[in-house]
Amino acid sequence: MKKTEKAEVISQIKELINNSTGVFLVDYSGINVADINSLRRSFKQEGVTYKVLKNTLFRKALEETGGYDKLLENLVGMTGVAFAGENFVAPAKIIKKYYDENKKFSFKGCYIESTYYDANQLDTLASMPTKDEIMASIIGSVGSPASGIVGAINSVIRDLVSVVDQISKKQAA
């Protein structure tokens, strides 16, 4: 690979890093082509870009970008990189599911925004709610008091109608 080609690849990697909410490293050794293609499809469905990059080029891109120092020590052996889009939890869920089923595709570490998570924290990351789940929860919480108020108003009106009905029955009798 020529120096200009390397510079272009590094530039592309830096763009992926800068446009991602999370950068996840995995060891993909021992995984067959069919499984890696299945994993790629799972990542793509969740808006995650998965790449296998040369460790030296990825290291150079991380160094030039800055702020990813703890990932550098994990750039050993067969390393795949998942770049998370808006849903920064999706890569962790996909990695954990595949690892639990096959004991391959092990998590090495990641940065989400500017926070580093090591290999021991995959379970924690995978159990976090997605952005959509959080938003649904917030909307549900906001809607709950309103429905309670509507229910209370309806019950007051229902009781009032019942009282008026009872009074009119007494007066008619």
Secondary structure, DSSP 8 states (H G I E B T S, - for coil): --HHHHHHHHHHHHHHHHT-SEEEEEE-TT--HHHHHHHHHHHHHTT-EEEE--HHHHHHHHHHH-S-HHHHTT--SSEEEEEE-S-TTHHHHHHHHHHHHHS-SEEEEEEETTEEEEGGGHHHHHTS--HHHHHHHHHHHHHHHHHHHHHHHHHHHHHHHHHHHHHHHHHH-
